[in-house]
Amino acid sequence: MINQHSTTTLWRPTGPEELDLVRELNWRAWPPRLPAQPIFYPVLNEDYAVRIARDWNVKHDGAGYVTRFEVDSEFLSRYPVRQAGGETILELWVPAEELDEFNEHIVGAIEVVHEFR
């Protein structure tokens, strides 16, 4: 019998530098956080990710990207959903020290679904 876990789709708005690091990791993991970044926060809906990539990343980095990826749902249950503003502004907060374990639960590749300049 094949044991297949259900997955949850997450999005991550990112700038060009972080995207280059994801590329170097063969689209399978997120890079370690910088000292000033104690939390990795993927978001739960595409619209919110688009707004951050388009309105913040472009202004600060010259380009913004929205990535989409799947993570084992059972593993994600340890992270409560955080409402960061309006009712559709939902995030997970993954402590930086747990990112390696988080990456181990990514199913498939991280893919770019939107690009803004």
All heavy atoms as an XYZ file, in Angstrom:
973
protein
N       0.839     -1.176      0.000
C       0.000      0.000      0.000
C       0.890      1.248      0.000
O       1.841      1.327      0.755
C      -0.905     -0.015      1.224
C      -1.765      1.224      1.343
S      -2.785      1.205      2.827
C      -4.260      0.518      2.132
N       0.572      2.196     -0.825
C       1.320      3.440     -0.907
C       0.741      4.414      0.113
O      -0.469      4.617      0.174
C       1.251      4.048     -2.325
C       1.926      3.104     -3.320
C       1.921      5.412     -2.351
C       1.772      3.541     -4.753
N       1.617      5.017      0.908
C       1.183      5.985      1.916
C       1.310      7.381      1.333
O       2.401      7.915      1.229
C       2.046      5.824      3.172
C       1.561      6.695      4.309
O       0.493      7.294      4.231
N       2.356      6.758      5.362
N       0.205      7.968      0.932
C       0.220      9.308      0.366
C      -0.389     10.276      1.356
O      -1.504     10.063      1.830
C      -0.557      9.350     -0.945
C       0.106      8.573     -2.052
C      -0.626      8.750     -3.375
O      -1.745      9.220     -3.425
N       0.026      8.359     -4.439
N       0.367     11.314      1.680
C      -0.121     12.344      2.583
C      -0.802     13.436      1.771
O      -0.407     13.733      0.652
C       1.049     12.960      3.371
C       1.692     12.006      4.307
N       1.175     11.702      5.534
C       2.833     11.280      4.195
C       1.952     10.836      6.146
N       2.964     10.562      5.356
N      -1.801     14.055      2.373
C      -2.406     15.200      1.701
C      -1.447     16.390      1.829
O      -0.639     16.453      2.748
C      -3.768     15.521      2.291
O      -3.645     15.928      3.635
N      -1.558     17.290      0.878
C      -0.687     18.457      0.887
C      -1.527     19.724      0.931
O      -2.710     19.721      0.594
C       0.234     18.501     -0.348
O      -0.570     18.580     -1.527
C       1.146     17.293     -0.414
N      -0.879     20.794      1.347
C      -1.476     22.119      1.376
C      -0.678     23.002      0.434
O       0.563     22.985      0.468
C      -1.439     22.699      2.803
O      -2.193     21.845      3.665
C      -1.994     24.113      2.850
N      -1.369     23.759     -0.395
C      -0.704     24.696     -1.291
C      -0.398     25.972     -0.529
O      -1.276     26.536      0.125
C      -1.602     25.028     -2.495
O      -1.923     23.814     -3.176
C      -0.901     25.990     -3.448
N       0.848     26.409     -0.616
C       1.283     27.661     -0.017
C       1.896     28.539     -1.098
O       2.344     28.039     -2.136
C       2.315     27.412      1.080
C       1.839     26.602      2.288
C       3.001     26.336      3.231
C       0.718     27.316      3.012
N       1.916     29.821     -0.846
C       2.546     30.783     -1.749
C       3.582     31.556     -0.965
O       3.459     31.728      0.251
C       1.506     31.755     -2.307
C       0.611     31.134     -3.311
C       0.765     31.135     -4.669
C      -0.603     30.413     -3.072
N      -0.277     30.465     -5.269
C      -1.121     30.018     -4.306
C      -1.292     30.073     -1.909
C      -2.294     29.294     -4.430
C      -2.463     29.348     -2.026
C      -2.951     28.964     -3.279
N       4.586     32.045     -1.676
C       5.617     32.860     -1.043
C       5.969     34.006     -1.983
O       6.465     33.777     -3.089
C       6.857     32.019     -0.769
C       8.066     32.802     -0.345
C       8.203     32.921      1.128
N       9.440     33.640      1.438
C       9.583     34.438      2.454
N       8.590     34.637      3.289
N      10.718     35.039      2.674
N       5.702     35.255     -1.578
C       6.187     36.387     -2.356
C       7.674     36.545     -2.076
O       8.115     36.397     -0.933
C       5.380     37.564     -1.799
C       4.997     37.153     -0.414
C       4.921     35.654     -0.413
N       8.450     36.809     -3.105
C       9.899     36.884     -2.910
C      10.534     37.850     -3.892
O       9.971     38.143     -4.937
C      10.518     35.467     -3.030
O      11.890     35.529     -2.697
C      10.349     34.899     -4.412
N      11.702     38.297     -3.539
C      12.482     39.157     -4.419
C      13.494     38.343     -5.197
O      13.618     37.122     -5.020
N      14.253     38.998     -6.074
C      15.191     38.280     -6.942
C      16.320     37.565     -6.196
O      16.736     36.482     -6.618
C      15.739     39.356     -7.871
C      15.239     40.658     -7.378
C      14.173     40.421     -6.380
N      16.808     38.133     -5.101
C      17.920     37.485     -4.390
C      17.485     36.160     -3.767
O      18.175     35.151     -3.895
C      18.490     38.419     -3.324
C      19.243     39.590     -3.916
C      19.830     40.512     -2.860
O      20.002     40.076     -1.695
O      20.117     41.669     -3.197
N      16.338     36.165     -3.095
C      15.856     34.924     -2.498
C      15.525     33.908     -3.587
O      15.824     32.720     -3.456
C      14.642     35.167     -1.608
C      14.188     33.902     -0.891
C      13.060     34.127      0.080
O      12.020     34.709     -0.340
O      13.194     33.721      1.247
N      14.950     34.369     -4.688
C      14.616     33.454     -5.772
C      15.875     32.806     -6.356
O      15.875     31.614     -6.670
C      13.835     34.177     -6.871
C      13.210     33.252     -7.908
C      12.126     32.379     -7.288
C      12.648     34.048     -9.059
N      16.958     33.559     -6.466
C      18.224     32.977     -6.930
C      18.690     31.862     -5.998
O      19.196     30.830     -6.458
C      19.313     34.044     -7.039
C      19.139     34.960     -8.237
O      18.362     34.613     -9.163
O      19.781     36.037     -8.249
N      18.517     32.049     -4.692
C      18.916     31.015     -3.730
C      18.033     29.772     -3.851
O      18.514     28.647     -3.739
C      18.883     31.576     -2.311
C      19.884     32.705     -2.037
C      19.631     33.318     -0.662
C      21.315     32.225     -2.172
N      16.748     29.979     -4.089
C      15.841     28.838     -4.296
C      16.274     28.072     -5.549
O      16.305     26.836     -5.555
C      14.373     29.308     -4.403
C      13.455     28.177     -4.848
C      13.912     29.890     -3.079
N      16.629     28.793     -6.601
C      17.111     28.161     -7.837
C      18.357     27.318     -7.549
O      18.485     26.191     -8.021
C      17.402     29.235     -8.885
C      17.782     28.686    -10.244
C      18.046     29.801    -11.271
N      16.823     30.550    -11.561
C      16.596     31.824    -11.214
N      17.498     32.525    -10.551
N      15.455     32.409    -11.525
N      19.284     27.871     -6.750
C      20.504     27.136     -6.397
C      20.187     25.869     -5.602
O      20.970     24.921     -5.615
C      21.442     28.033     -5.591
C      22.086     29.127     -6.419
C      22.902     30.101     -5.580
O      23.191     29.803     -4.396
O      23.247     31.168     -6.124
N      19.060     25.863     -4.906
C      18.626     24.690     -4.140
C      17.732     23.780     -4.993
O      16.993     22.951     -4.454
C      17.898     25.142     -2.871
C      18.788     25.865     -1.853
C      17.942     26.558     -0.782
C      19.781     24.898     -1.226
N      17.829     23.945     -6.305
C      17.102     23.096     -7.268
C      15.591     23.143     -7.088
O      14.908     22.145     -7.312
C      17.612     21.659     -7.224
C      19.045     21.565     -7.661
O      19.438     22.164     -8.660
N      19.850     20.845     -6.904
N      15.070     24.293     -6.674
C      13.632     24.507     -6.543
C      12.975     23.552     -5.545
O      11.801     23.243     -5.635
C      12.932     24.414     -7.901
C      13.499     25.359     -8.904
C      14.392     25.064     -9.885
C      13.247     26.770     -9.020
N      14.708     26.198    -10.607
C      14.008     27.265    -10.091
C      12.435     27.654     -8.311
C      13.978     28.605    -10.477
C      12.411     28.992     -8.695
C      13.178     29.443     -9.767
N      13.763     23.087     -4.566
C      13.255     22.096     -3.604
C      13.260     22.586     -2.163
O      12.790     21.874     -1.275
C      14.106     20.816     -3.675
C      14.069     20.133     -5.009
C      12.764     19.447     -5.216
N      12.723     18.800     -6.525
C      11.644     18.322     -7.049
N      10.500     18.399     -6.417
N      11.665     17.770     -8.226
N      13.814     23.795     -1.904
C      13.930     24.258     -0.521
C      14.057     25.776     -0.479
O      14.424     26.405     -1.478
C      15.150     23.622      0.136
N      13.771     26.312      0.708
C      13.958     27.734      0.967
C      15.281     27.931      1.675
O      15.674     27.100      2.502
C      12.793     28.267      1.802
C      11.534     28.239      1.002
C      10.566     27.287      1.032
C      11.170     29.173     -0.013
N       9.599     27.586      0.093
C       9.951     28.731     -0.553
C      11.746     30.340     -0.506
C       9.291     29.416     -1.569
C      11.096     31.031     -1.504
C       9.883     30.564     -2.030
N      15.997     29.004      1.352
C      17.310     29.226      1.970
C      17.179     29.608      3.438
O      16.125     30.091      3.872
C      17.893     30.383      1.144
C      16.695     31.130      0.651
C      15.638     30.082      0.413
N      18.249     29.419      4.190
C      18.222     29.827      5.608
C      17.898     31.313      5.736
O      18.218     32.112      4.850
C      19.652     29.549      6.083
C      20.219     28.592      5.086
C      19.530     28.866      3.786
N      17.265     31.647      6.817
C      16.936     33.043      7.103
C      18.200     33.800      7.490
O      19.128     33.239      8.049
C      15.936     33.152      8.266
C      14.629     32.407      8.073
C      13.729     32.990      7.007
N      14.142     32.553      5.676
C      13.804     33.125      4.542
N      13.048     34.183      4.532
N      14.213     32.661      3.397
N      18.199     35.082      7.201
C      19.280     35.957      7.643
C      19.071     36.263      9.127
O      17.963     36.098      9.643
C      19.264     37.248      6.822
C      19.465     37.078      5.309
C      19.239     38.404      4.586
C      20.842     36.519      5.022
N      20.107     36.731      9.833
C      19.940     37.016     11.268
C      18.773     37.959     11.576
O      18.123     37.814     12.607
C      21.278     37.654     11.655
C      22.253     37.068     10.685
C      21.490     36.907      9.389
N      18.482     38.883     10.693
C      17.370     39.820     10.921
C      16.018     39.236     10.507
O      15.007     39.941     10.520
C      17.633     41.119     10.157
N      15.983     37.966     10.112
C      14.751     37.313      9.665
C      14.453     36.094     10.543
O      14.723     34.961     10.156
C      14.886     36.858      8.208
C      15.131     37.971      7.225
C      15.465     37.424      5.843
O      16.176     36.426      5.685
N      14.956     38.091      4.818
N      13.897     36.290     11.723
C      13.674     35.155     12.627
C      12.519     34.243     12.222
O      12.368     33.157     12.772
C      13.384     35.830     13.963
C      12.776     37.152     13.576
C      13.492     37.556     12.308
N      11.715     34.686     11.248
C      10.537     33.908     10.848
C      10.486     33.800      9.329
O      10.728     34.768      8.612
C       9.242     34.574     11.362
C       9.216     34.569     12.878
C       8.005     33.882     10.801
C       8.081     35.363     13.472
N      10.155     32.611      8.857
C       9.840     32.373      7.448
C       8.323     32.343      7.377
O       7.674     31.624      8.138
C      10.422     31.032      6.994
C      10.000     30.620      5.618
C      10.552     31.221      4.502
C       9.059     29.620      5.434
C      10.169     30.841      3.218
C       8.670     29.227      4.159
C       9.231     29.843      3.059
N       7.744     33.169      6.512
C       6.291     33.195      6.468
C       5.754     32.946      5.060
O       5.725     33.821      4.230
C       5.734     34.502      7.047
C       6.007     35.723      6.225
C       5.070     36.187      5.316
C       7.209     36.402      6.330
C       5.326     37.307      4.532
C       7.473     37.515      5.550
C       6.532     37.956      4.667
O       6.796     39.046      3.886
N       5.326     31.719      4.801
C       4.560     31.469      3.584
C       3.133     31.953      3.820
O       2.682     32.063      4.963
C       4.627     29.948      3.439
C       4.817     29.449      4.832
C       5.584     30.510      5.571
N       2.431     32.270      2.742
C       1.062     32.768      2.870
C       0.079     31.747      2.307
O       0.450     30.870      1.529
C       0.900     34.165      2.228
C       1.886     35.150      2.869
C       1.091     34.140      0.737
N      -1.187     31.900      2.711
C      -2.183     30.888      2.392
C      -3.049     31.196      1.188
O      -3.880     30.370      0.820
C      -3.079     30.640      3.601
C      -2.491     29.656      4.625
C      -1.280     30.195      5.323
C      -3.549     29.213      5.585
N      -2.860     32.359      0.575
C      -3.628     32.587     -0.641
C      -2.823     33.394     -1.652
O      -1.969     34.213     -1.301
C      -4.995     33.205     -0.347
C      -4.919     34.603      0.190
O      -4.534     35.504     -0.526
N      -5.290     34.783      1.445
N      -3.105     33.120     -2.876
C      -2.364     33.691     -3.991
C      -2.526     35.206     -4.086
O      -1.562     35.922     -4.352
C      -2.828     33.022     -5.285
C      -2.050     33.394     -6.499
C      -2.478     32.590     -7.715
O      -3.509     31.872     -7.657
O      -1.775     32.680     -8.734
N      -3.729     35.707     -3.845
C      -3.971     37.138     -3.952
C      -3.089     37.934     -2.986
O      -2.512     38.959     -3.355
C      -5.447     37.449     -3.697
C      -5.734     38.935     -3.793
O      -5.536     39.509     -4.880
O      -6.133     39.523     -2.769
N      -2.980     37.475     -1.771
C      -2.129     38.142     -0.778
C      -0.672     38.116     -1.231
O       0.038     39.124     -1.153
C      -2.328     37.472      0.579
C      -1.485     38.022      1.705
C      -1.198     39.373      1.823
C      -0.994     37.160      2.681
C      -0.440     39.858      2.882
C      -0.243     37.635      3.743
C       0.040     38.982      3.834
O       0.800     39.442      4.879
N      -0.213     36.983     -1.743
C       1.163     36.880     -2.229
C       1.405     37.830     -3.395
O       2.459     38.476     -3.480
C       1.466     35.438     -2.637
N       0.435     37.939     -4.291
C       0.558     38.858     -5.435
C       0.696     40.290     -4.943
O       1.558     41.040     -5.413
C      -0.651     38.713     -6.391
C      -0.746     39.891     -7.348
C      -0.555     37.403     -7.163
N      -0.125     40.675     -3.984
C      -0.057     42.053     -3.474
C       1.309     42.378     -2.879
O       1.849     43.458     -3.109
C      -1.161     42.299     -2.445
C      -2.524     42.472     -3.118
C      -3.589     42.857     -2.132
N      -4.081     41.620     -1.521
C      -4.671     41.545     -0.334
N      -4.836     42.625      0.393
N      -5.100     40.399      0.117
N       1.879     41.454     -2.122
C       3.199     41.695     -1.530
C       4.271     41.760     -2.618
O       5.101     42.676     -2.632
C       3.555     40.601     -0.505
C       2.590     40.653      0.675
C       5.002     40.778     -0.023
C       2.713     39.454      1.598
N       4.277     40.807     -3.528
C       5.294     40.777     -4.585
C       5.218     42.018     -5.466
O       6.241     42.637     -5.785
C       5.145     39.516     -5.434
N       4.020     42.386     -5.843
C       3.821     43.515     -6.757
C       4.026     44.861     -6.063
O       4.688     45.753     -6.592
C       2.403     43.432     -7.330
C       2.059     44.521     -8.340
C       0.575     44.531     -8.655
N      -0.175     44.794     -7.423
C      -1.335     44.234     -7.120
N      -1.920     43.399     -7.942
N      -1.944     44.514     -5.986
N       3.483     45.009     -4.862
C       3.482     46.313     -4.209
C       4.688     46.558     -3.301
O       5.027     47.704     -3.043
C       2.196     46.496     -3.394
C       0.945     46.382     -4.261
O       1.048     46.495     -5.500
O      -0.139     46.170     -3.685
N       5.317     45.517     -2.810
C       6.448     45.705     -1.902
C       7.759     45.287     -2.556
O       8.703     46.066     -2.611
C       6.225     44.925     -0.594
C       7.187     45.367      0.482
C       6.982     46.353      1.395
C       8.498     44.852      0.727
N       8.090     46.491      2.186
C       9.045     45.577      1.804
C       9.270     43.857      0.143
C      10.314     45.339      2.320
C      10.541     43.623      0.642
C      11.050     44.352      1.713
N       7.827     44.030     -3.058
C       9.092     43.552     -3.620
C       9.560     44.381     -4.812
O      10.750     44.680     -4.927
C       9.014     42.071     -4.022
C       8.952     41.145     -2.834
O       7.901     40.568     -2.574
N      10.034     41.002     -2.111
N       8.660     44.754     -5.692
C       9.055     45.552     -6.859
C       9.651     46.883     -6.396
O      10.700     47.309     -6.874
C       7.877     45.775     -7.825
C       8.244     46.776     -8.908
C       7.444     44.457     -8.459
N       8.998     47.519     -5.446
C       9.474     48.814     -4.951
C      10.856     48.697     -4.298
O      11.718     49.536     -4.500
C       8.487     49.374     -3.933
C       8.894     50.750     -3.410
C       8.041     51.217     -2.239
C       6.612     51.444     -2.635
N       5.795     51.985     -1.526
N      11.078     47.635     -3.534
C      12.325     47.495     -2.778
C      13.424     46.730     -3.511
O      14.597     46.934     -3.238
C      12.043     46.832     -1.433
C      11.255     47.706     -0.520
N       9.875     47.723     -0.521
C      11.638     48.622      0.393
C       9.455     48.604      0.361
N      10.493     49.166      0.929
N      13.047     45.830     -4.419
C      14.034     44.952     -5.067
C      14.066     45.077     -6.585
O      14.846     44.393     -7.236
C      13.747     43.492     -4.708
C      13.792     43.229     -3.208
O      14.633     43.828     -2.512
O      12.969     42.422     -2.727
N      13.167     45.862     -7.167
C      13.120     46.000     -8.614
C      12.318     44.924     -9.316
O      12.002     45.046    -10.491
N      12.005     43.843     -8.600
C      11.200     42.755     -9.161
C      10.567     41.998     -8.006
O      11.099     41.967     -6.898
C      12.050     41.808    -10.005
N       9.428     41.407     -8.286
C       8.749     40.581     -7.301
C       8.222     39.332     -7.961
O       7.797     39.355     -9.120
N       8.261     38.254     -7.237
C       7.820     36.960     -7.757
C       6.878     36.316     -6.757
O       7.023     36.488     -5.551
C       9.019     36.030     -7.969
C      10.072     36.635     -8.851
C      11.111     37.388     -8.314
C      10.003     36.486    -10.231
C      12.068     37.972     -9.127
C      10.967     37.062    -11.054
C      11.989     37.805    -10.496
O      12.931     38.385    -11.302
N       5.928     35.570     -7.269
C       5.061     34.753     -6.430
C       5.395     33.307     -6.744
O       5.376     32.893     -7.908
C       3.568     35.027     -6.699
C       2.696     34.057     -5.899
C       3.223     36.465     -6.370
N       5.733     32.567     -5.704
C       6.004     31.143     -5.866
C       4.861     30.351     -5.240
O       4.161     30.835     -4.346
C       7.334     30.751     -5.188
O       7.238     31.037     -3.794
C       8.497     31.496     -5.806
N       4.707     29.140     -5.742
C       3.692     28.228     -5.216
C       4.383     26.897     -4.930
O       5.237     26.450     -5.708
C       2.582     28.039     -6.256
C       1.485     27.097     -5.804
C       0.372     27.009     -6.825
N       0.892     26.555     -8.103
C       0.360     26.872     -9.285
N      -0.704     27.639     -9.360
N       0.882     26.422    -10.395
N       3.996     26.278     -3.822
C       4.584     24.985     -3.483
C       3.645     24.224     -2.557
O       2.730     24.795     -1.971
C       5.981     25.161     -2.862
C       6.023     26.004     -1.623
C       6.148     25.426     -0.373
C       5.961     27.394     -1.697
C       6.200     26.206      0.775
C       6.014     28.183     -0.561
C       6.135     27.579      0.682
N       3.859     22.937     -2.477
C       3.023     22.043     -1.671
C       3.824     21.551     -0.467
O       5.016     21.249     -0.580
C       2.594     20.822     -2.495
C       1.803     21.143     -3.740
C       0.393     21.595     -3.451
O      -0.211     21.117     -2.465
O      -0.112     22.458     -4.201
N       3.141     21.479      0.672
C       3.767     20.985      1.896
C       2.829     19.968      2.533
O       1.601     20.116      2.476
C       4.052     22.138      2.884
C       4.711     21.620      4.157
C       4.932     23.203      2.238
N       3.402     18.945      3.121
C       2.634     17.916      3.817
C       1.699     18.571      4.843
O       2.150     19.264      5.752
C       3.610     16.954      4.500
C       2.914     15.854      5.240
O       2.293     16.145      6.284
O       2.991     14.699      4.801
N       0.411     18.363      4.679
C      -0.596     19.017      5.541
C      -0.466     18.613      7.002
O      -0.635     19.451      7.903
C      -2.003     18.689      5.049
O      -2.214     19.202      3.759
N      -0.185     17.358      7.244
C      -0.060     16.901      8.642
C       1.079     17.647      9.336
O       0.942     18.096     10.474
C       0.170     15.397      8.677
C       0.199     14.821     10.070
C       0.344     13.313     10.065
O      -0.118     12.656      9.112
O       0.931     12.802     11.031
N       2.196     17.802      8.655
C       3.317     18.550      9.218
C       2.923     20.004      9.488
O       3.249     20.565     10.541
C       4.530     18.491      8.280
C       5.653     19.376      8.711
C       6.498     19.000      9.745
C       5.858     20.605      8.101
C       7.524     19.836     10.168
C       6.881     21.438      8.517
C       7.720     21.054      9.549
N       2.214     20.625      8.559
C       1.842     22.033      8.707
C       0.911     22.286      9.883
O       0.836     23.418     10.376
C       1.166     22.544      7.430
C       2.054     22.847      6.248
C       1.219     23.389      5.104
C       3.170     23.819      6.610
N       0.232     21.271     10.347
C      -0.733     21.465     11.422
C      -0.077     21.996     12.702
O      -0.760     22.540     13.569
C      -1.495     20.173     11.712
O      -0.628     19.201     12.268
N       1.222     21.913     12.810
C       1.914     22.439     13.996
C       1.987     23.969     14.002
O       2.298     24.562     15.016
C       3.316     21.858     14.107
C       4.269     22.352     13.018
C       5.705     21.913     13.200
N       5.812     20.473     13.194
C       6.933     19.816     13.431
N       8.036     20.466     13.690
N       6.960     18.509     13.404
N       1.740     24.586     12.850
C       1.832     26.040     12.731
C       0.430     26.645     12.653
O      -0.277     26.430     11.674
C       2.641     26.434     11.493
C       4.024     25.861     11.508
C       4.367     24.803     10.676
C       4.991     26.363     12.380
C       5.642     24.259     10.701
C       6.268     25.817     12.406
C       6.586     24.765     11.573
O       7.842     24.227     11.609
N       0.032     27.419     13.644
C      -1.291     28.035     13.573
C      -1.337     29.092     12.471
O      -0.334     29.742     12.177
C      -1.477     28.676     14.950
C      -0.106     28.832     15.507
C       0.743     27.762     14.869
N      -2.502     29.214     11.861
C      -2.696     30.245     10.841
C      -2.755     31.591     11.552
O      -3.465     31.751     12.539
C      -3.992     29.987     10.043
C      -4.273     31.137      9.087
C      -3.886     28.666      9.291
N      -1.989     32.539     11.043
C      -1.951     33.892     11.612
C      -2.664     34.846     10.660
O      -2.405     34.828      9.459
C      -0.508     34.371     11.780
C       0.399     33.417     12.495
C       0.321     33.609     13.966
N       1.277     32.722     14.629
C       1.724     32.913     15.826
N       1.317     33.960     16.520
N       2.568     32.064     16.375
N      -3.521     35.654     11.206
C      -4.201     36.678     10.406
C      -3.400     37.963     10.569
O      -3.336     38.542     11.647
C      -5.637     36.867     10.875
C      -6.438     37.724      9.944
C      -7.920     37.697     10.287
O      -8.370     36.972     11.152
N      -8.673     38.511      9.587
N      -2.772     38.409      9.471
C      -1.851     39.539      9.522
C      -2.507     40.855      9.133
O      -1.831     41.848      8.945
C      -0.654     39.257      8.615
N      -3.790     40.855      8.985
C      -4.509     42.065      8.577
C      -5.951     41.696      8.327
O      -6.604     41.128      9.186
N      -6.430     41.961      7.114
C      -7.798     41.612      6.738
C      -8.035     40.115      6.769
O      -7.107     39.330      6.940
N      -9.276     39.729      6.563
C      -9.630     38.318      6.729
C      -8.966     37.380      5.728
O      -8.877     36.182      5.973
C     -11.145     38.132      6.738
C     -11.842     38.238      5.407
C     -13.333     38.014      5.551
O     -13.965     38.705      6.368
O     -13.856     37.142      4.830
N      -8.458     37.891      4.610
C      -7.768     37.025      3.641
C      -6.244     37.157      3.725
O      -5.535     36.582      2.910
C      -8.215     37.346      2.203
O      -7.831     38.699      1.896
C      -9.707     37.172      2.029
N      -5.756     37.896      4.703
C      -4.308     38.084      4.847
C      -3.818     37.078      5.881
O      -3.664     37.369      7.059
C      -3.974     39.541      5.223
C      -4.494     40.455      4.111
C      -2.480     39.722      5.419
C      -4.297     41.926      4.377
N      -3.588     35.859      5.399
C      -3.276     34.727      6.263
C      -1.869     34.207      5.982
O      -1.474     34.042      4.823
C      -4.302     33.612      6.050
C      -5.766     34.029      6.235
C      -6.687     32.885      5.846
C      -6.028     34.490      7.665
N      -1.146     33.921      7.062
C       0.236     33.464      6.966
C       0.469     32.320      7.943
O      -0.275     32.149      8.906
C       1.211     34.582      7.373
C       1.037     35.879      6.675
C       1.885     36.998      7.274
O       2.313     36.923      8.456
O       2.121     37.964      6.542
N       1.542     31.592      7.696
C       2.093     30.684      8.695
C       3.418     31.296      9.132
O       4.147     31.854      8.314
C       2.334     29.299      8.102
C       1.116     28.556      7.580
C       1.529     27.207      7.008
C       0.074     28.379      8.670
N       3.735     31.195     10.400
C       5.010     31.698     10.895
C       5.865     30.510     11.289
O       5.586     29.827     12.273
C       4.807     32.617     12.081
C       4.136     33.920     11.759
C       3.681     34.341     10.536
C       3.835     34.965     12.675
N       3.124     35.591     10.639
C       3.209     36.003     11.947
C       4.035     35.140     14.038
C       2.779     37.185     12.537
C       3.604     36.313     14.635
C       2.997     37.322     13.880
N       6.912     30.272     10.506
C       7.823     29.157     10.744
C       9.106     29.742     11.336
O       9.791     30.518     10.665
C       8.132     28.411      9.431
C       9.102     27.269      9.679
C       6.842     27.921      8.773
N       9.440     29.407     12.581
C      10.683     29.916     13.160
C      11.884     29.515     12.300
O      11.943     28.403     11.770
C      10.741     29.245     14.537
C       9.306     28.919     14.855
C       8.685     28.583     13.514
N      12.828     30.422     12.170
C      13.998     30.197     11.312
C      14.698     28.886     11.642
O      15.149     28.177     10.735
C      14.963     31.371     11.434
N      14.765     28.547     12.912
C      15.473     27.321     13.304
C      14.721     26.050     12.896
O      15.287     24.957     12.943
C      15.776     27.311     14.805
C      14.567     27.337     15.702
C      14.082     28.747     16.037
O      14.520     29.744     15.427
O      13.227     28.841     16.930
N      13.472     26.170     12.436
C      12.703     25.011     11.973
C      12.624     24.929     10.447
O      11.967     24.038      9.907
C      11.288     25.068     12.563
C      11.274     24.951     14.067
C       9.893     25.054     14.677
O       8.886     24.809     13.966
O       9.810     25.377     15.881
N      13.296     25.831      9.757
C      13.154     25.879      8.296
C      13.708     24.632      7.611
O      13.119     24.153      6.641
C      13.805     27.143      7.727
C      13.559     27.392      6.242
C      12.067     27.413      5.904
C      14.223     28.694      5.810
N      14.802     24.074      8.098
C      15.327     22.845      7.475
C      14.290     21.726      7.534
O      14.065     21.024      6.546
C      16.626     22.389      8.153
C      17.816     23.244      7.778
O      17.754     23.975      6.763
O      18.827     23.181      8.506
N      13.652     21.568      8.683
C      12.620     20.536      8.818
C      11.414     20.862      7.933
O      10.841     19.972      7.289
C      12.189     20.413     10.276
C      11.226     19.273     10.514
C      10.830     19.099     11.967
O      11.126     19.984     12.799
O      10.200     18.072     12.264
N      11.032     22.127      7.874
C       9.955     22.560      6.981
C      10.284     22.163      5.542
O       9.449     21.597      4.825
C       9.772     24.077      7.110
C       8.709     24.647      6.217
C       7.397     24.771      6.654
C       9.010     25.092      4.935
C       6.411     25.313      5.831
C       8.035     25.630      4.104
C       6.730     25.736      4.563
N      11.504     22.466      5.104
C      11.923     22.141      3.735
C      11.823     20.646      3.442
O      11.512     20.250      2.314
C      13.355     22.622      3.488
C      13.440     24.111      3.255
O      12.491     24.737      2.800
N      14.590     24.687      3.570
N      12.090     19.811      4.438
C      11.999     18.355      4.245
C      10.575     17.906      3.940
O      10.366     16.813      3.414
C      12.511     17.632      5.495
C      13.992     17.782      5.713
C      14.447     17.215      7.058
O      13.637     16.554      7.754
O      15.610     17.454      7.414
N       9.595     18.736      4.267
C       8.187     18.380      4.059
C       7.567     19.040      2.826
O       6.364     18.912      2.598
C       7.383     18.695      5.320
C       7.710     17.763      6.442
N       8.742     17.976      7.323
C       7.158     16.580      6.781
C       8.811     16.971      8.164
N       7.850     16.101      7.865
N       8.402     19.734      2.033
C       7.923     20.257      0.754
C       7.766     19.076     -0.196
O       8.645     18.222     -0.299
C       8.898     21.307      0.177
C       8.891     22.562      1.062
C       8.535     21.668     -1.264
C       9.904     23.618      0.657
N       6.647     19.015     -0.872
C       6.355     17.923     -1.800
C       6.448     18.492     -3.218
O       5.692     19.399     -3.582
C       4.951     17.339     -1.540
C       4.618     16.259     -2.556
C       4.854     16.815     -0.105
N       7.401     17.989     -3.995
C       7.575     18.486     -5.359
C       8.435     19.735     -5.377
O       9.153     20.049     -4.433
N       8.314     20.466     -6.466
C       9.172     21.643     -6.699
C       8.451     22.933     -6.336
O       7.224     23.027     -6.383
C       9.597     21.688     -8.163
N       9.236     23.930     -5.998
C       8.755     25.292     -5.820
C       8.682     25.891     -7.219
O       9.644     25.767     -7.989
C       9.731     26.094     -4.940
C       9.787     25.462     -3.535
C       9.327     27.567     -4.881
C      10.959     25.948     -2.686
N       7.573     26.515     -7.570
C       7.457     27.072     -8.906
C       7.068     28.538     -8.868
O       6.338     28.976     -7.988
C       6.457     26.276     -9.747
C       5.073     26.226     -9.177
C       4.128     25.370    -10.008
O       4.264     25.301    -11.242
O       3.228     24.783     -9.402
N       7.571     29.295     -9.834
C       7.213     30.706     -9.970
C       5.920     30.773    -10.782
O       5.834     30.212    -11.871
C       8.325     31.505    -10.704
C       7.891     32.944    -10.948
C       9.618     31.455     -9.885
N       4.913     31.465    -10.225
C       3.633     31.561    -10.903
C       3.295     32.979    -11.362
O       2.403     33.166    -12.190
C       2.487     30.974    -10.054
C       2.672     29.463     -9.890
C       2.363     31.653     -8.708
N       4.005     33.989    -10.817
C       3.820     35.374    -11.240
C       5.143     36.110    -11.135
O       5.929     35.836    -10.223
C       2.804     36.126    -10.373
C       1.426     35.554    -10.399
N       0.592     35.689    -11.486
C       0.739     34.847     -9.471
C      -0.550     35.087    -11.214
N      -0.485     34.560    -10.003
N       5.346     37.064    -12.037
C       6.543     37.905    -12.002
C       6.116     39.358    -12.260
O       5.309     39.624    -13.148
C       7.496     37.458    -13.116
C       8.749     38.277    -13.212
C       9.688     37.769    -14.302
O       9.619     36.577    -14.670
O      10.489     38.577    -14.779
N       6.652     40.258    -11.437
C       6.338     41.682    -11.569
C       7.629     42.475    -11.619
O       8.588     42.175    -10.925
C       5.506     42.171    -10.363
C       4.231     41.411    -10.187
C       4.155     40.338     -9.305
C       3.106     41.733    -10.926
C       2.990     39.620     -9.148
C       1.925     41.019    -10.777
C       1.871     39.958     -9.875
N       7.649     43.520    -12.464
C       8.834     44.384    -12.579
C       8.402     45.822    -12.565
O       7.337     46.173    -12.912
C       9.594     44.084    -13.862
C      10.129     42.662    -13.832
C      11.164     42.442    -14.902
N      11.730     41.135    -14.761
C      12.787     40.840    -14.037
N      13.456     41.765    -13.412
N      13.228     39.609    -13.953
